[in-house]
Amino acid sequence: MSAAAAIPTAGEQARVRVAARALARAGLAHAYGHCSLRLDAGHFLVCAARPMGLIAPDEPGVVVPVHGELPAGVLGEVRIHQQIYRARPEVGGVARTMPPTVMALSAARVTPAPRHGMGSYFWPAVPLWDDPLLVRSDAQALGVARALGEAAAVVMRGNGAVVAAPTLPQAVVLTWYLEDAARIEWQLRAAGLADGAPRLDEAQARERAVGTGRIYERMWEYLADGDPEYAGAGGTD
């Protein structure tokens, strides 16, 4: 692997910053959380180790090896990103966030069921990493990645969620979808309607969980709107 292959472009740096601020602006992260973009088979770019909503224009992220030690100054839970990129070569973006309704349900070991269109992207179920501790070791990070498996998201009990997608903008969009699915789950349970409420079956979920019709692009535009660097961050590819 050449050293040049691990040097992010200005557009890749901007995309990571826009994604980070979009997650914060949507209330999906606060002081804690991070997101990353795969650069090549052996490296990814993670946002600066600050509250994502406070990352400034032109503030660079850090290049991290997929295999190897974390660089100095990189947050410990970025190990989760490493393990996901190792296990799933199709993943191009990872978002580690603290969506509030996802968090509340997870404290009771509940993850949202696929009950509506946005929940269809997580069929048949969102897996749970049943451990509330911070992920500060390779063994823990590997456990989270294994719990995720081939799914789009994994919920960590009382500790937020991790979403993996082919691109970072799609990971941002799917994080919003995950919180919306949790909102539906919460409201149905609060109203006493969850037991009788239908869930999408496999055929329905496969038909609904599509990317055509600018599904990802429109939500990315919505979440990134107003960001000072959005014009330079590109689309959802």
N, C-alpha and C positions, 0 to 999 in steps of 0.2 A: 504494500500500500504506500503510495507516494505521499510525502508530506504535504504537497500542494492539494491533494484531494481532500484534506481535512481543513482547509482554509475556507470559512464561510464567506459567501458573497454579501454585498451590502443588502441585497434583497432578502436573503435568508436571515440576516440579523434583524432587519425591519420586521419580517414576518413573525419572528419569535416575540419581539416587543409588542407588536399589535395584538397578538394572541394573548399574551400575558395581561395586558391592560383590558382587553375585551372580557376576559374571565372575571377580573376584578370588578369592572363596571357593571356586569350582569349580576353581581352579588354571589358569584360562585366560588370566590376566594376572598380572603381578607389579608391578614398579616402573613398567613402561611399558604404555601402552594407554589408550584413551579410547572413549567411546561418546556417541551423540547421538540426539536426537529432533527430527523436523521439527515446527515450530510452524505454519508457513504456507508459501505458495509461495516466499517470499523470505527466510525465516529458519529457523534451527534452534538448538536448545539443546544445548551440549556440556558434559560434566561438568567439574568443576574440574580444573586442571592439576596433579594430584597422583597418587600411586599410588592406583588406584581403590579398593583395599581399605581405605584410610585416610581416604576422604572421610567427613566427619562428618555426622550428621543435621543438616538445615537449612543445610548448606553449599551455597551456590548455584552453579549452573552459569553459563555465559556464553552470551548470545545472539550468534549469528554470522550475518552475511548470506550468503546463498547466492551472491550476486554481490558482489564487493568484497574489500577487504583484511581480513585477520584482525584482530580486536580485540587490543589490548595484553594480554599475558599468556596468550594462547591458544597451544597447542602447534603447531609448524609442520606436523606431519602431519595436522592437522585440515583442511588443504587437500584431502585425499582425500575427506573428507565433503562438502565443497563441490562437488567435481566430480561425485560420485555423485548428489547432490541435483539438480544442474543437469541431468544427463543422464537421470535416471529419476524422473519426477514421482510414480510410484506408491510410491516408497521413503519410508517414514516413520521408519526407524531404522537406524543404522549402528553396528557394533561393530568396533573395531580392537584386536586382541588378539595374544597370544603363546602359543598352545596348544602344549605341549611336543612332542607326537608329530608334529603338523603341521610344526613347526619342523625336527625331525630329518629327516623325509622330504624337506622342501623343500630342504635343503642338498644333496641328491642330485638335485634337479630332479624329485622325485616328488610327486604329489598323490594323495590317496586315490581309488580307483575306487569306483563304486556297487555294492557287494557285499552290502549288507544293508539292512534297513529304513531306518535313519537315513541311510545313504548315498544313498538314493533321492532325497532332496531336492536333490542336487547333480548329477543325471543331465543330460547324458551324461558330464561330466567337470568337475573343478574346474580352472579355468584357472590358469596360473602367470605371475606377473610376475617375469621372469627377471633381477632386479637386486637385489643384496643391500644397496644403499646406503639410507640414510635418505631419506625423501621430504620434501625441504625446498623444493621449487620447484613452481610451478603446472604446469610442463611434466611433471615427474615424476608429480604427482598426476593429471593428465589421462591419462598413460600407464597408471596403475593402474586408473582408472575405465574406460578403453577395454579393458583386459585383462579386467576384470570383465564388461563387456558387459551381457547380460541375465541372467547367472548369479546365484545366491544368494551365492556366495563367490568370492574370489580369494585365492590363496596367494602370498606374497611370498618369494622365495628367501632362506632364512636369516633372515627378518625378519617372521615371523608371518603373519597373515591379516586380511582385511577381509570382513565379512558385511553384506549389505544385505537388508532385509525390509520388508514393509508397516508393521510396528510395531517399536518398540525391544524389547519383550519377545520377539517372534518372532526378532529378530536375536540375542538372547542364547541362545534355545533352539537356533537353527541353529548357533551357534558351538559349543555342546556337541555337537551332532550331528556337526559337522565333525571335532572331535577324536576322537569315537568311531569315525567312519569311518577316520581315520588310525590309530587303535589296531588296528582289524581289518586294515588294509593292512600295518602293521608286523608284526603277529604272523604273518600268512600268509607274508610274505616271509622272516621269520626262521625259519619252519618249512620253508621250501622248497616251499610249497604254492601260491604266488601264480599261477604260470603255468597251473596246471590248475584254479584256482578260478573258478567262474562269476561273471559280472557280471550285474546286472539289465538286461534289455532295456527298450526304451522303454515297452512296454505295462505291464510289471511296475512300472517306476518311476512311471509316471503313476497307476497304481492305488494304489500304496503311499504316495506322497508327498502325503498328505491332511492336512487340519486338522480333520476331523470327529472326534467322540468325545473332545473336549477334549484333543486331542493336544498342542497348544501350551500350553494352560492348565495341564495337569498338570505338565509339565516346568518351566514358569515357577514354579508353586507350589513345586516341589521345590527349584529353584535359589534362590528368594527366601526360603525358609522361615527363620524366626528373625530376619529383618532388622527392625530397630526401626521402620522406616517402611513396611513392606510393606502394611499395612492402608490407607494413604493413597495407594498407588501405582497402584491399579486393576488390571484384568485385562490381557489381551493385546491388546485392541482399540487 
